[in-house]
């Protein structure tokens, strides 16, 4: 049926899972999106990427895509077959998706109008799938290749922020070759950094999310272990000083007339955790305060900074921007997330719901923004 026919419903491929350490978070995010998307308005094709990179047709059952009983869900459990694979079009003149299985004739699954890549971390949120979709000529939700890559790499993200005059906290970068060739020099660099900014320090992978691989280090004795833990997720790591203050988040959403900021949220200190880590976020379901108890001036300031960060990185569609409100009353931007979590407890959809945009409307706005854009250089 032609896309010009009034009865045509755009077909949305929700792509989730992936090869990163955030695989399970992506599965839960997809479950929430599949629950909320308007089935009267859109046809939906769920496609999961296994941890080893196979694209699979999966169950369309959001109830199986949760953190129930502290269990981490996976695409492998949801895949309809352990052998078949989904193949995106490689010719921009067609948007037909094909399912292949050894010994069988390839099955055409029909055309896809837009991809909603709810992938978190490397091999998905970092510009890789965005590049693949650009080559395929298929519109997709969210930022393009460059913005996705910059938004994933905390070093270059901070460099861009600084170039646009956004306030950034102190940090150091440890590149793979530095640690592999001269760990003593790296330790000295970090000790000097701590001497200037104080302990504790946070050691984190430069390109990971959901607080994966992050350690809070109180002194030199815990440094090597923290570096190796971060390097399990990314060979390049970041060292950051402790920013004393309140954790504030703000959502940015692309409307027809440009990006707008949501009401902000606050992440209060969590008990039984050294910081707001993966367990606190997703397993123990620590929740934030929405809206954050800020003054009108503070709210306006953090909303302005969030939109400036969105524009600085040339983002599209959506962003969650994370800040610290320091004891002196100044905001410092910590990072942005170009594909924030959409789980039932995630802050991004909660902030927009409090701003008057329901979860189904949020999904609809993101898909419509993607359909308005064409692929290609941005």
N, C-alpha and C positions, 0 to 999 in steps of 0.2 A: 504494500500500500504506500502511495506517495506521501512524503512528509507534508505536502501541501493540502492533503485531505483533512478537513476539520476534525474528523474522528481519530486521526492519528495521535497516539500517545508517545511522547519521546521515550526512548528506551535507555535506561540508566544502568550501566554496569558498575556495581559496587565491588571494588577490588580491595582485598584486605589480606591480612596475615603478613607474609614476607619473611625475609631472611635475617632480619635484625633481632636483637634481644628484646624488642618491644612487640614481638609477634602476638603474644596473648592479649596485650592491650588493644592492638589493632582488631583482633577478632571480636572483642567485647564492644569496641567502637562500632564495628560493622553491624553487630546485632542491634544496637540502639538505632542506627540509621535505618536499617531494614524495618524496624518496628514503627518508625516515625514517618517514613516517606509515604506520600499520598498515592496509594495504588490506583485510585480512580483517575489520577492525572498522569502517572508514569508507569510504564512497564519496567520491571526490575530483573536484572540478571546478576546473581551473586557469583563472584569468581574469587576463589581463595588461592593464595600463593603459599606453598608449603615452606618449611624452614630450609629445604634444600633447593628451592627455587622453581618447583613445578607448579604450573598454573592449572588449577583444577575446578571443575564444576562442583558446587557445594550445595548442601542443604540450605533452604531458605527458612530456617527455623530459629528465630532470635532467642528462644528459650534455651537453646543449647549453647548459646554464645555469651556466657556469663562467668563471673568469678564465684559461682556457687560453691559453698563448702571449701573455700580457699583453693579451689582447683583452677589451674591455668588452662583455658581451652586452646585448641589448636585446629588449624585447617585440616590436618590429617584425619582428625576425628569426624569432620564434616564432609569430606570429599565423597562424591558419589562413586568414584572408582580410584583404585590405587595405580592404575595404568594409564588412563586417558589424560590428555592435556588440552588446554584451551590455547588457541593461537589467535592473537590480534591481527588485523589486516596490516600488511606491509606496503600496500599500495594506497596512497591517499585518495585515489579515485573511487574506492569502495570502503565501506565500514562494516563489512561482514565479518563476524567472528566465527571461527571454525573449531570444532572439537575433533581431535584425532585420537585413535587408539590402534595399537599394533594389530595388523591383520584385518582391519575393518576399513570400510570406505569412509573418508572424512565426512563429518556431519556439519552442515551449515546451520549455525544457531541464529542466523538473522543479523540484521544491522544494529549497531549500537550508535546512539546519537550523542551520548556523553558518558565519560567515565568519572566516577566519584572514587578517587584513590585514597581510601582511609588507611593508608600505610604510615607507620611511624618509624622514624630512624633511618639508618642507611639502607640503600637498595629500595627506596620508595619515597621518602620525604625529602631526599637530598638532591633532587633534580634528575635522578636516573630514570624513573618511570615517566617523568615529565618529558624527558628527551625522547623516550620510546614513543610516547603518544604524539609528540610533535612529528616524528617521522611517519607515524601511521595516519596523521591527519585527523585525529579524533579529538574533539574538544574535551576538556577535563576541568574539574573543580579545583580551584586553588591557584597558587603561584606558579610562574613559569620556571624554566630551568635555572637561570641565574639566581633569582630570588630564593628558590628552594635550596640551592646549594649554599648560598650565603647564610640563609636561616638555619641550616644544619650545622655549619662550622662555626663554633663559638668564637674562635679567634678572628676570623674575617668579619663575622657579624659585628664584633666590638670595634674593629677597625672602621667599618662603614659608619657605625653610630658616632664614633669620635669625629669622623670627617664631616658629619652633619651637625656637629655641635651638641650631640646628646650626651648627658652625663653617664659615665661608665666607671665602675669600681676598679681598683687596682688588680692586675692579673699578670701572670707570667705564662709563657708557652714552653713546653718541653717537646721537641720534635723527636721522632723515632731514633734518628741517627745519634742524637745527643746522648740519650740514655743508653743506647747499645754500645757506644764507643767510649764514653767517659762518664759513668754514673757519679763519680766523685765530684766532677765539675757541676753536674746537675744538682747534687745535694747542696753544694756550696751556694749555687745561685738561689736555691729555694731558702736556705738559711738566711742569706742576705736579705731576701724579700721579706721573710718573717721578721728579721731584725728591724726593718723599716716600717712594716705594717702590723706586726704582732701575730702571735698564735691565738687561736687555732687557724688553720688553713683548710680550704676545701680542695681536694684533688679530684678532678673529673675528666672523663673522656671528652675530647673536643667535639666529637660528632656522635652523640647519643642523646637519648631523652628519657622521660619517665623516671628520672633520678637513677638510672642504671649506672653502676660502676662508680658512684660518687662516695667518697669517704671524707669524714671530718677528722683532721689530724691535729692533735694537741701539742705534739713535740716531734723532734727528729726521729725518735724511736719507732714511730708508726709510719714513717714516710715511705720506705721501700715497699712495704706491703700495700699501701694505698696506691702507689704508682703502678704496681703490677696488677692490682684489681682494675684500675682504670684502663690499662693497656689490654686487658681481656676484651674490652669493647671497642677500643680504638688505639692504634699505636701512637697517635698524637694526643697529648693531654694538656689540660689547663690547670693552673694553680691560681686560686682566688683567695683574697683576704676575707675575713668575716666582716660583713656589713651589718652593723648593729642597728636594728630598726624593725619596722613592721613590713611583712610581705604583702604586697598589693598586686593584684592582677587586673587586667582590663582587656576586654574583647574588642576587636575591630572587624567590621563587616562591610563589604562593598555593596552600596546601594546604587541606584541608577545615576544619582548625582555625585557619587564619590564615596569614599570610606567614612564611616561614622563609628564612634566609640560607644561601648555599652556603659552601664553603671559598673564601677569597679567592685572587686571582691577583696576580702582579706583572708589570708591563710594564718590562723592563729597558731601559736606554738603547740606542738603535739607532745603529749605525754608518752613515755615509754619508747621514744625514738630520739636519736641525737639530732635529727633534722627531718624535714618533710621528704622522706625517702619513698621508695617503691612500695614497701609494705604499708606505710602509713597512708599513701594515696589510694591504693587499689585493694589491698587485702583487708586492712582494718577500717577502710572507708572513712578516713578522717575528712571532715567537711569544712568548707570555708564559710565565711560570713558574707551574705549577699543581700543588700549592698553593703560595702565596707563603711564602717562608721567614720567617715571623713567630713571635714568641713566643705562647704560649697567651693571654696577656693582650691582646696586640695583635690577635690573631685575633678574640677575643671582642668587643673594642671596635669593630672595623670592622664586624663582623656586626650589632652593636647599632645602630650609626649607619645602616647600610644599611636595616634594617627601619624605623627611625625616619623616614628620608627617604621610604620607600615610603608610610608612613602619613601623613606631613605633606602630601604632594601628593594624597592620597586615591587612590593607584594601585590597580589590580586586575590580577591575572594574573601579571605579571612586570615586573621592572626590573633593569637593571644600574646599579649605583652606582659612581662613579669618585671616588677619593680621592687625596690626597697625604699620605704619612707624612713629616712634616717632621723636620728634624734635631733638634728639641727633643723628639721622641717623640709629638707631638700629630697627630691626623688632621684634615685639612681636606677637606670635600666639594667636589669640583669640579662635578659634574653627575650627573644620572640620565638614563637612556635608557629610555623606556617601550616601545620595540620594538627591542631590541638585535639586532645581526646574528646570524643563524643559519647563516652560512657554515661550511664544514668546519673553518676555522681560527679561528672566532669564539670569544671568551673565554666568553661566557655558557653555551653548551652544554658547553664543556670544564670549566668550574667545576662544573656540576651533575653531569657524568659522574664527576668526581673525588669528588663528594659522594654518589655511589651512585645517581644518577638517570640512566639511559641516555638517549640522544637520542630513541629512539622513545617511551620512557616520559614524557620531558619534553613532547613534542608531545601525547601523550595527556592528560596532566594539564592542559595549557592548554586543550585543546578541551573536556574535561569540566568545567572551571571555567566556561567560557563557556556551556555548555549548562545549568549549574545556575542561572545568572543570567538574569533577564528584562531586556528593554530598558526604557527609561524613566528618570526622574530617579533619580540615584544619590547 
